[in-house]
């Protein structure tokens, strides 16, 4: 899968919820994790983050929105239940993305929502635990952007293998072809000029 993603939280108070999210992010191959205006106690979080993610994945703690930074070209995707949020099954994930989830009670702050490139929601009857919501987002990214065998029409396992990737010719061959075409064009112009 090309690209990268990070995932983080804003204003979380329960360290075990953050720990669960970090461990899941580590399992899904997140490039970085982060907190914004959050009181994350790593000693408490390690009870649910048994992989101790901060020792393996770059982890950033931003005191406030003014300090919050993302890599150049990275799109911020908020996860929040709002009227105009994009439903997750209809969302095309950016190649470079950072997903952010809000606190257990307040959700994402209006200031942070204003900074998001997209707001998505998981179509459910009611809100779920932060770790569960983050897991659903990362799983959806994996099945949307990853390479997998197509799902069968009937129930059960795939009947077709994963298609082989298709690549163009190597760059040196394309350059060689372009030079040859340019030389042939120049040669035909020279013949035409000599024939007149």
Secondary structure by P-SEA (a helix, b strand, c coil): ccccccccccccccaaaaaaaaaaaaaacccccccccccccaaaaaaccccccccccbbbbbcccccccccccbbbbbbcccccccccccccccccbbbbbbcccccccaaaaaaccbbbbccccccccaaaaaaaaaaaaaaaccccccccccccccccccccccccccaaaaaaaaaaaaaaaaaaaaaaaaac
